[in-house]
Amino acid sequence: MNQFQHSWQRAWTGIGARTDGQGAYEQLLARYSEPHRHYHTLQHLGECLAMFESVRGLAEHPDEVELALWFHDAIYDTHRPDNEERSADWTRAALLDAGVAADSSDRVHALIMATRHTANPTLPDEQLLVDIDLSILGAEQARFDQYEEQIRKEYAFVPSWLFRRKRKAILQGFLDRPSIYSTAHFREALEQRARANLRQTTRRAAILC
């Protein structure tokens, strides 16, 4: 059993789904394999699941957090601003159809909505999920540089000068926070390197703009 199968079966069963979940599993694998994706791919999903594996004990509802990771980028269209909402709605519908309790389905929906990164999460599981999603910012230099290249490819239709300006604003927004990460675990492990990565990227963008 590979990483994806193990994670999916554990979370799907653990959350109380009454179906085998094979259809949703295959749909998600196909979504993360779409050709227009370069960062929001199975690589990103696998990195998130691996990171979750190392901090699973910090989650209040681990199956909900794990499923939220599976679905958080299920719908990804760089021309639309509502990917998280559409992904969250699809997730809740799929969970309810599978017999998952409404309160649990609603919490997974809220977890996915937290990955919009428009505000600092306040609930513990939301904080953990968002920190996992943002862990790429604190990656080793080679992986972080690859990540930046992958994001640029996903927005290849945007003129270079505009992309650099928008990207700089987004990353500066994270730098302006008192801390990028909400949990003590991720602050200790990744905060310093994430800030170094972001400072380097924003400086480069400022020079090129």
KEKE-938856 format. One record per residue: z, y, x of N, C-alpha, C in turn; residue in three letters. Coordinates in nm, 2 decimals. Atoms other than C-alpha are relative to their C-alpha. Example, Ala and Ser with C-alpha at 12.3 -4.5 7.8 and 13.67 -1.06 7.14 Angstrom:
{lodo {0.00 -0.12 0.09} {0.78 -0.45 1.23} {0.00 0.12 0.09} ala}
{lodo {0.00 -0.11 -0.09} {0.71 -0.11 1.37} {0.08 0.11 -0.08} ser}
This chain:
{lodo {0.00 -0.12 0.09} {0.00 0.00 0.00} {0.00 0.12 0.09} met}
{lodo {0.00 -0.11 -0.08} {-0.10 0.33 0.15} {0.09 0.11 -0.05} asn}
{lodo {-0.09 -0.11 0.03} {0.09 0.66 0.15} {-0.02 0.05 -0.14} gln}
{lodo {0.03 -0.06 0.13} {-0.08 0.79 -0.17} {0.05 -0.10 -0.11} phe}
{lodo {-0.04 0.10 0.10} {-0.03 0.47 -0.37} {0.15 -0.01 -0.01} gln}
{lodo {-0.14 0.01 0.00} {0.33 0.44 -0.27} {0.07 0.12 -0.07} his}
{lodo {-0.05 -0.12 0.06} {0.41 0.80 -0.36} {-0.02 0.01 -0.15} ser}
{lodo {0.03 -0.01 0.15} {0.23 0.79 -0.69} {0.07 -0.09 -0.08} trp}
{lodo {-0.06 0.10 0.09} {0.37 0.47 -0.82} {0.15 0.03 -0.01} gln}
{lodo {-0.15 -0.03 0.00} {0.73 0.57 -0.72} {0.02 0.12 -0.10} arg}
{lodo {-0.02 -0.12 0.08} {0.70 0.91 -0.89} {-0.03 -0.02 -0.14} ala}
{lodo {0.04 0.02 0.13} {0.51 0.80 -1.19} {0.09 -0.09 -0.08} trp}
{lodo {-0.10 0.09 0.07} {0.75 0.52 -1.27} {0.13 0.06 -0.01} thr}
{lodo {-0.13 -0.06 -0.01} {1.05 0.72 -1.17} {0.02 0.10 -0.11} gly}
{lodo {-0.02 -0.11 0.10} {0.98 1.00 -1.42} {0.00 -0.05 -0.14} ile}
{lodo {0.00 0.06 0.14} {0.96 0.75 -1.71} {-0.13 -0.01 -0.07} gly}
{lodo {0.13 0.02 0.07} {0.59 0.72 -1.77} {-0.01 -0.14 -0.05} ala}
{lodo {0.01 0.13 0.06} {0.50 0.43 -1.99} {-0.14 -0.06 0.02} arg}
{lodo {0.13 0.05 -0.03} {0.15 0.38 -1.87} {-0.01 -0.03 0.15} thr}
{lodo {0.01 0.03 -0.14} {0.03 0.26 -1.53} {-0.05 0.12 0.08} asp}
{lodo {0.03 -0.12 -0.07} {-0.10 0.60 -1.44} {-0.13 -0.01 0.08} gly}
{lodo {0.11 0.02 -0.08} {-0.41 0.46 -1.28} {-0.11 0.11 -0.02} gln}
{lodo {0.10 -0.10 0.03} {-0.65 0.70 -1.46} {0.03 0.13 0.06} gly}
{lodo {-0.04 -0.13 -0.06} {-0.46 1.01 -1.36} {0.00 0.00 0.15} ala}
{lodo {0.00 0.02 -0.15} {-0.42 0.88 -1.00} {-0.14 0.02 0.05} tyr}
{lodo {0.14 0.00 -0.04} {-0.80 0.83 -0.97} {-0.06 0.14 -0.02} glu}
{lodo {0.05 -0.14 0.03} {-0.87 1.17 -1.13} {0.05 0.09 0.11} gln}
{lodo {-0.06 -0.09 -0.10} {-0.64 1.34 -0.88} {-0.07 -0.02 0.14} leu}
{lodo {0.07 0.03 -0.12} {-0.79 1.17 -0.58} {-0.14 0.06 0.00} leu}
{lodo {0.14 -0.05 0.01} {-1.14 1.27 -0.70} {0.01 0.16 0.01} ala}
{lodo {-0.01 -0.14 -0.01} {-1.02 1.63 -0.75} {0.02 0.05 0.14} arg}
{lodo {-0.03 -0.04 -0.14} {-0.87 1.66 -0.40} {-0.11 -0.03 0.09} tyr}
{lodo {0.12 0.04 -0.09} {-1.20 1.52 -0.26} {-0.12 0.09 -0.04} ser}
{lodo {0.11 -0.08 0.04} {-1.42 1.79 -0.43} {-0.06 0.07 0.12} glu}
{lodo {0.06 -0.05 -0.12} {-1.68 1.92 -0.18} {0.02 0.15 0.03} pro}
{lodo {-0.02 -0.14 -0.03} {-1.60 2.29 -0.22} {0.14 0.02 0.06} his}
{lodo {-0.14 -0.01 -0.06} {-1.24 2.22 -0.09} {-0.01 -0.02 0.15} arg}
{lodo {0.00 0.02 -0.15} {-1.17 2.25 0.28} {0.15 0.00 0.04} his}
{lodo {-0.14 0.01 -0.02} {-0.79 2.31 0.28} {0.07 -0.08 -0.11} tyr}
{lodo {-0.07 0.06 0.11} {-0.67 2.21 -0.06} {-0.06 -0.14 -0.04} his}
{lodo {0.06 0.13 0.00} {-0.78 1.85 0.00} {0.11 -0.11 0.01} thr}
{lodo {-0.09 0.11 -0.02} {-0.63 1.51 0.05} {0.09 0.02 0.12} leu}
{lodo {-0.08 -0.03 -0.12} {-0.52 1.63 0.39} {0.12 0.08 -0.04} gln}
{lodo {-0.12 -0.09 0.05} {-0.30 1.90 0.23} {0.09 -0.08 -0.08} his}
{lodo {-0.09 0.08 0.08} {-0.17 1.66 -0.03} {0.08 -0.10 0.08} leu}
{lodo {-0.07 0.10 -0.08} {-0.09 1.40 0.23} {0.11 0.07 0.09} gly}
{lodo {-0.10 -0.07 -0.08} {0.09 1.66 0.45} {0.12 0.04 -0.09} glu}
{lodo {-0.11 -0.03 0.09} {0.30 1.77 0.15} {0.08 -0.12 -0.03} cys}
{lodo {-0.07 0.12 0.04} {0.39 1.42 0.05} {0.08 -0.05 0.12} leu}
{lodo {-0.08 0.04 -0.12} {0.49 1.34 0.41} {0.12 0.09 0.02} ala}
{lodo {-0.11 -0.09 -0.02} {0.70 1.65 0.43} {0.11 -0.03 -0.11} met}
{lodo {-0.09 0.03 0.11} {0.86 1.56 0.09} {0.08 -0.12 0.04} phe}
{lodo {-0.06 0.12 -0.03} {0.94 1.22 0.22} {0.12 0.02 0.09} glu}
{lodo {-0.11 -0.04 -0.09} {1.16 1.38 0.49} {0.11 0.08 -0.06} ser}
{lodo {-0.10 -0.09 0.06} {1.35 1.60 0.25} {0.03 -0.05 -0.14} val}
{lodo {-0.01 0.05 0.14} {1.35 1.39 -0.07} {0.15 0.00 -0.05} arg}
{lodo {-0.14 0.00 0.03} {1.73 1.37 -0.06} {0.05 0.14 -0.04} gly}
{lodo {-0.04 -0.14 0.03} {1.75 1.75 -0.11} {-0.04 0.03 -0.15} leu}
{lodo {0.05 -0.03 0.14} {1.58 1.73 -0.46} {0.10 -0.04 -0.10} ala}
{lodo {-0.09 0.04 0.11} {1.78 1.74 -0.78} {-0.08 -0.10 -0.09} glu}
{lodo {0.08 0.10 0.07} {1.49 1.56 -0.96} {-0.12 -0.04 0.09} his}
{lodo {0.10 0.03 -0.10} {1.29 1.40 -0.68} {-0.13 -0.05 -0.06} pro}
{lodo {0.13 0.05 0.06} {1.03 1.23 -0.91} {-0.08 0.12 -0.06} asp}
{lodo {0.06 -0.12 0.06} {0.96 1.56 -1.08} {-0.07 0.08 0.12} glu}
{lodo {0.05 -0.08 -0.12} {0.91 1.74 -0.74} {-0.12 -0.07 0.06} val}
{lodo {0.11 0.07 -0.06} {0.69 1.46 -0.61} {-0.12 0.01 -0.09} glu}
{lodo {0.11 -0.01 0.09} {0.47 1.46 -0.92} {-0.06 0.15 0.00} leu}
{lodo {0.05 -0.14 -0.01} {0.45 1.84 -0.90} {-0.09 0.02 0.12} ala}
{lodo {0.08 -0.01 -0.12} {0.32 1.81 -0.55} {-0.14 -0.07 -0.02} leu}
{lodo {0.13 0.06 0.03} {0.05 1.57 -0.67} {-0.09 0.09 -0.09} trp}
{lodo {0.09 -0.07 0.10} {-0.07 1.80 -0.95} {-0.01 0.15 0.04} phe}
{lodo {0.00 -0.15 -0.01} {-0.01 2.15 -0.80} {-0.13 0.06 0.03} his}
{lodo {0.13 -0.05 -0.03} {-0.36 2.19 -0.67} {-0.11 -0.09 -0.07} asp}
{lodo {0.10 0.09 0.07} {-0.53 1.95 -0.92} {-0.12 0.07 -0.04} ala}
{lodo {0.12 -0.09 0.03} {-0.76 2.23 -1.04} {0.00 0.11 0.10} ile}
{lodo {0.01 -0.10 -0.10} {-0.88 2.45 -0.77} {-0.14 0.06 0.00} tyr}
{lodo {0.13 -0.07 0.01} {-1.16 2.70 -0.82} {0.02 0.14 0.06} asp}
{lodo {-0.03 -0.12 -0.07} {-1.17 2.99 -0.58} {-0.06 0.13 -0.07} thr}
{lodo {0.05 -0.12 0.08} {-1.35 3.21 -0.83} {0.09 0.03 -0.12} his}
{lodo {-0.09 -0.02 0.11} {-1.06 3.19 -1.08} {0.14 0.03 0.05} arg}
{lodo {-0.14 -0.03 -0.04} {-0.71 3.33 -1.07} {0.11 -0.09 -0.07} pro}
{lodo {-0.09 0.08 0.08} {-0.55 3.07 -1.30} {0.01 -0.14 0.03} asp}
{lodo {0.01 0.14 -0.04} {-0.57 2.75 -1.11} {0.14 -0.07 -0.02} asn}
{lodo {-0.13 0.06 0.02} {-0.19 2.69 -1.11} {0.03 -0.02 -0.15} glu}
{lodo {-0.03 0.01 0.14} {-0.16 2.75 -1.48} {-0.08 -0.11 -0.06} glu}
{lodo {0.08 0.10 0.05} {-0.45 2.52 -1.56} {0.05 -0.14 0.05} arg}
{lodo {-0.05 0.13 -0.05} {-0.31 2.25 -1.33} {0.13 -0.04 -0.07} ser}
{lodo {-0.13 0.02 0.06} {0.03 2.29 -1.48} {-0.02 -0.05 -0.15} ala}
{lodo {0.02 0.04 0.14} {-0.10 2.26 -1.84} {-0.06 -0.14 0.00} asp}
{lodo {0.06 0.14 0.00} {-0.31 1.95 -1.75} {0.12 -0.10 0.03} trp}
{lodo {-0.11 0.09 -0.03} {0.00 1.79 -1.59} {0.09 -0.02 -0.11} thr}
{lodo {-0.09 0.02 0.11} {0.23 1.85 -1.88} {-0.07 -0.09 -0.11} arg}
{lodo {0.07 0.08 0.10} {-0.03 1.71 -2.12} {-0.01 -0.15 0.04} ala}
{lodo {0.01 0.14 -0.05} {-0.08 1.40 -1.90} {0.13 -0.07 -0.01} ala}
{lodo {-0.13 0.06 0.01} {0.29 1.34 -1.88} {0.05 -0.03 -0.14} leu}
{lodo {-0.03 0.02 0.14} {0.35 1.38 -2.25} {-0.07 -0.12 -0.06} leu}
{lodo {0.08 0.11 0.05} {0.07 1.15 -2.32} {0.05 -0.14 0.05} asp}
{lodo {-0.05 0.13 -0.06} {0.23 0.89 -2.09} {0.14 -0.03 -0.05} ala}
{lodo {-0.14 0.03 0.05} {0.56 0.91 -2.28} {0.11 0.06 0.08} gly}
{lodo {-0.11 -0.07 -0.07} {0.75 1.13 -2.04} {0.07 0.10 -0.09} val}
{lodo {-0.08 -0.09 0.08} {1.03 1.33 -2.19} {-0.04 0.14 0.01} ala}
{lodo {0.05 -0.14 0.00} {0.95 1.68 -2.29} {0.07 0.09 0.10} ala}
{lodo {-0.07 -0.09 -0.10} {1.22 1.84 -2.08} {-0.04 -0.02 0.14} asp}
{lodo {0.04 0.03 -0.14} {1.11 1.66 -1.77} {-0.15 0.05 0.02} ser}
{lodo {0.14 -0.05 -0.01} {0.74 1.75 -1.84} {0.00 0.15 0.01} ser}
{lodo {-0.01 -0.14 -0.01} {0.84 2.11 -1.89} {0.04 0.05 0.14} asp}
{lodo {-0.04 -0.04 -0.13} {1.02 2.12 -1.56} {-0.11 -0.02 0.11} arg}
{lodo {0.11 0.02 -0.10} {0.72 1.98 -1.37} {-0.10 0.11 -0.02} val}
{lodo {0.09 -0.12 0.02} {0.51 2.25 -1.54} {0.05 0.12 0.07} his}
{lodo {-0.06 -0.11 -0.06} {0.75 2.51 -1.42} {-0.01 -0.01 0.16} ala}
{lodo {0.01 0.02 -0.14} {0.75 2.37 -1.07} {-0.14 0.04 0.05} leu}
{lodo {0.14 -0.03 -0.04} {0.37 2.39 -1.05} {-0.03 0.15 -0.01} ile}
{lodo {0.01 -0.15 0.02} {0.38 2.75 -1.18} {0.06 0.08 0.12} met}
{lodo {-0.07 -0.07 -0.11} {0.62 2.84 -0.90} {-0.09 0.01 0.13} ala}
{lodo {0.09 0.00 -0.12} {0.34 2.76 -0.64} {-0.11 0.11 -0.01} thr}
{lodo {0.08 -0.12 0.00} {0.16 3.08 -0.75} {0.04 0.09 0.11} arg}
{lodo {-0.06 -0.08 -0.11} {0.39 3.24 -0.49} {0.00 0.15 -0.03} his}
{lodo {-0.01 -0.14 0.04} {0.41 3.56 -0.69} {0.14 0.05 0.00} thr}
{lodo {-0.14 -0.04 -0.01} {0.79 3.57 -0.67} {0.08 -0.11 0.07} ala}
{lodo {-0.09 0.10 -0.07} {1.07 3.40 -0.48} {0.05 -0.10 -0.10} asn}
{lodo {-0.06 0.09 0.10} {1.17 3.08 -0.66} {0.15 0.00 0.00} pro}
{lodo {-0.15 -0.01 0.01} {1.53 3.06 -0.78} {0.07 -0.13 -0.02} thr}
{lodo {-0.06 0.14 0.03} {1.59 2.70 -0.90} {-0.02 -0.08 0.13} leu}
{lodo {0.00 0.08 -0.12} {1.67 2.45 -0.62} {-0.13 -0.08 0.02} pro}
{lodo {0.12 0.08 -0.02} {1.38 2.22 -0.69} {-0.13 0.08 0.02} asp}
{lodo {0.11 -0.09 -0.02} {1.14 2.51 -0.72} {0.00 0.05 0.15} glu}
{lodo {-0.01 -0.05 -0.14} {1.26 2.64 -0.38} {-0.05 -0.11 0.09} gln}
{lodo {0.04 0.11 -0.09} {1.21 2.30 -0.22} {-0.15 -0.03 -0.01} leu}
{lodo {0.15 0.02 0.02} {0.86 2.25 -0.37} {-0.08 0.11 0.07} leu}
{lodo {0.07 -0.12 -0.06} {0.75 2.60 -0.26} {0.01 -0.01 0.15} val}
{lodo {-0.02 0.01 -0.15} {0.89 2.55 0.09} {-0.09 -0.11 0.05} asp}
{lodo {0.09 0.10 -0.05} {0.70 2.23 0.12} {-0.15 0.05 0.00} ile}
{lodo {0.13 -0.06 0.01} {0.38 2.40 0.00} {-0.03 0.10 0.11} asp}
{lodo {0.02 -0.11 -0.10} {0.43 2.68 0.25} {0.03 -0.05 0.14} leu}
{lodo {-0.04 0.05 -0.13} {0.53 2.45 0.54} {-0.12 0.01 0.10} ser}
{lodo {0.12 -0.01 -0.08} {0.17 2.48 0.67} {0.01 0.13 0.08} ile}
{lodo {-0.01 -0.13 -0.07} {0.26 2.84 0.77} {0.08 -0.02 0.13} leu}
{lodo {-0.08 0.02 -0.11} {0.51 2.70 1.02} {-0.05 -0.12 0.09} gly}
{lodo {0.06 0.11 -0.07} {0.27 2.43 1.16} {-0.02 0.04 0.15} ala}
{lodo {0.03 -0.02 -0.14} {0.20 2.39 1.53} {-0.13 0.08 0.00} glu}
{lodo {0.11 -0.10 -0.01} {-0.06 2.64 1.66} {-0.14 -0.06 -0.04} gln}
{lodo {0.13 0.06 0.02} {-0.36 2.40 1.65} {-0.02 -0.02 -0.15} ala}
{lodo {0.02 0.03 0.14} {-0.30 2.29 1.29} {0.00 0.13 -0.08} arg}
{lodo {0.01 -0.13 0.07} {-0.23 2.65 1.18} {-0.13 0.06 0.01} phe}
{lodo {0.13 -0.06 -0.02} {-0.55 2.77 1.33} {-0.11 -0.07 -0.08} asp}
{lodo {0.10 0.07 0.08} {-0.74 2.49 1.16} {0.02 0.03 -0.15} gln}
{lodo {-0.03 -0.04 0.14} {-0.57 2.58 0.83} {-0.07 0.13 -0.03} tyr}
{lodo {0.06 -0.13 0.03} {-0.69 2.94 0.86} {-0.15 -0.01 -0.01} glu}
{lodo {0.15 0.02 0.01} {-1.05 2.82 0.93} {-0.03 -0.07 -0.13} glu}
{lodo {0.03 0.07 0.12} {-1.03 2.59 0.63} {0.01 0.10 -0.12} gln}
{lodo {0.00 -0.10 0.11} {-0.92 2.88 0.40} {-0.12 0.08 0.00} ile}
{lodo {0.12 -0.09 -0.01} {-1.20 3.09 0.53} {-0.12 -0.07 -0.06} arg}
{lodo {0.11 0.08 0.05} {-1.45 2.81 0.44} {0.01 0.00 -0.15} lys}
{lodo {-0.01 0.01 0.14} {-1.31 2.79 0.09} {-0.05 0.14 -0.07} glu}
{lodo {0.04 -0.14 0.05} {-1.39 3.17 0.05} {-0.12 0.05 0.08} tyr}
{lodo {0.11 -0.04 -0.08} {-1.71 3.17 0.24} {-0.09 0.10 -0.07} ala}
{lodo {0.08 -0.10 0.08} {-1.87 3.37 -0.04} {0.05 0.14 0.01} phe}
{lodo {-0.06 -0.13 -0.01} {-1.64 3.66 0.03} {-0.04 0.07 0.14} val}
{lodo {0.04 -0.07 -0.12} {-1.77 3.92 0.29} {0.11 0.00 0.10} pro}
{lodo {-0.10 0.02 -0.10} {-1.59 3.89 0.62} {0.10 0.12 0.00} ser}
{lodo {-0.09 -0.11 -0.01} {-1.45 4.24 0.62} {0.10 0.00 -0.12} trp}
{lodo {-0.09 0.01 0.12} {-1.31 4.19 0.26} {0.10 -0.11 0.01} leu}
{lodo {-0.09 0.12 -0.02} {-1.17 3.85 0.34} {0.11 0.03 0.09} phe}
{lodo {-0.11 -0.03 -0.09} {-0.98 3.98 0.64} {0.10 0.09 -0.06} arg}
{lodo {-0.09 -0.10 0.07} {-0.84 4.27 0.44} {0.10 -0.07 -0.10} arg}
{lodo {-0.08 0.07 0.10} {-0.72 4.05 0.16} {0.09 -0.10 0.06} lys}
{lodo {-0.08 0.10 -0.07} {-0.60 3.77 0.39} {0.12 0.07 0.07} arg}
{lodo {-0.10 -0.07 -0.07} {-0.40 4.02 0.59} {0.11 0.04 -0.10} lys}
{lodo {-0.10 -0.05 0.10} {-0.23 4.16 0.28} {0.08 -0.12 -0.05} ala}
{lodo {-0.07 0.12 0.05} {-0.14 3.81 0.16} {0.11 -0.04 0.10} ile}
{lodo {-0.09 0.05 -0.11} {0.01 3.70 0.49} {0.11 0.11 0.03} leu}
{lodo {-0.10 -0.11 -0.03} {0.19 4.04 0.54} {0.10 -0.01 -0.11} gln}
{lodo {-0.10 0.02 0.11} {0.35 3.98 0.20} {0.11 -0.10 0.03} gly}
{lodo {-0.10 0.10 -0.04} {0.52 3.67 0.34} {0.08 0.05 0.11} phe}
{lodo {-0.08 -0.05 -0.11} {0.62 3.85 0.66} {0.10 0.10 -0.05} leu}
{lodo {-0.09 -0.11 0.05} {0.78 4.13 0.45} {0.12 -0.06 -0.07} asp}
{lodo {-0.12 0.06 0.07} {1.02 3.89 0.28} {0.11 -0.01 0.10} arg}
{lodo {-0.11 0.03 -0.09} {1.37 3.86 0.42} {-0.01 -0.13 0.07} pro}
{lodo {0.03 0.13 -0.06} {1.28 3.50 0.48} {-0.12 -0.06 -0.08} ser}
{lodo {0.12 0.06 0.06} {0.96 3.31 0.42} {0.05 -0.12 -0.09} ile}
{lodo {-0.05 0.12 0.07} {1.15 2.99 0.32} {0.13 0.02 -0.07} tyr}
{lodo {-0.11 -0.02 0.09} {1.41 2.96 0.05} {0.12 -0.09 0.03} ser}
{lodo {-0.10 0.10 -0.03} {1.60 2.65 0.17} {0.05 0.01 0.14} thr}
{lodo {-0.05 0.00 -0.14} {1.82 2.63 0.47} {-0.07 -0.10 0.09} ala}
{lodo {0.07 0.10 -0.08} {1.64 2.32 0.59} {-0.13 0.06 0.06} his}
{lodo {0.13 -0.05 -0.05} {1.30 2.49 0.61} {0.02 0.13 0.08} phe}
{lodo {-0.02 -0.12 -0.08} {1.44 2.82 0.74} {0.04 -0.04 0.15} arg}
{lodo {-0.04 0.05 -0.13} {1.60 2.63 1.03} {-0.12 -0.06 0.08} glu}
{lodo {0.11 0.07 -0.07} {1.29 2.42 1.10} {-0.12 0.08 0.03} ala}
{lodo {0.13 -0.06 0.00} {1.00 2.65 1.04} {-0.01 0.15 0.00} leu}
{lodo {0.01 -0.14 0.01} {1.09 3.01 0.99} {-0.05 0.08 0.12} glu}
{lodo {0.03 -0.07 -0.13} {1.06 3.13 1.35} {-0.15 -0.02 0.03} gln}
{lodo {0.14 0.03 -0.04} {0.72 2.95 1.41} {-0.09 0.06 -0.11} arg}
{lodo {0.09 -0.05 0.10} {0.58 3.06 1.07} {-0.02 0.15 0.02} ala}
{lodo {0.01 -0.15 -0.02} {0.66 3.43 1.15} {-0.09 0.03 0.12} arg}
{lodo {0.09 -0.02 -0.12} {0.49 3.39 1.49} {-0.14 -0.02 -0.04} ala}
{lodo {0.14 0.03 0.05} {0.18 3.24 1.33} {-0.05 0.11 -0.08} asn}
{lodo {0.05 -0.11 0.09} {0.16 3.51 1.07} {-0.02 0.13 0.07} leu}
{lodo {0.01 -0.12 -0.08} {0.22 3.79 1.31} {-0.13 0.00 0.08} arg}
{lodo {0.12 0.01 -0.08} {-0.06 3.67 1.53} {-0.13 0.01 -0.09} gln}
{lodo {0.11 -0.01 0.08} {-0.30 3.63 1.24} {-0.02 0.14 -0.06} thr}
{lodo {0.02 -0.14 0.06} {-0.23 3.97 1.08} {-0.04 0.10 0.11} thr}
{lodo {0.05 -0.09 -0.11} {-0.27 4.14 1.42} {-0.15 -0.02 0.02} arg}
{lodo {0.14 0.03 -0.03} {-0.60 3.97 1.47} {-0.09 0.06 -0.12} arg}
{lodo {0.07 -0.05 0.11} {-0.71 4.07 1.12} {-0.01 0.16 0.00} ala}
{lodo {0.00 -0.14 -0.01} {-0.61 4.43 1.18} {-0.10 0.06 0.10} ala}
{lodo {0.09 -0.04 -0.10} {-0.81 4.45 1.49} {-0.15 -0.01 -0.04} ile}
{lodo {0.13 0.03 0.04} {-1.12 4.31 1.33} {-0.04 0.08 -0.13} leu}
{lodo {0.04 -0.08 0.12} {-1.10 4.52 1.01} {-0.06 0.13 0.03} cys}
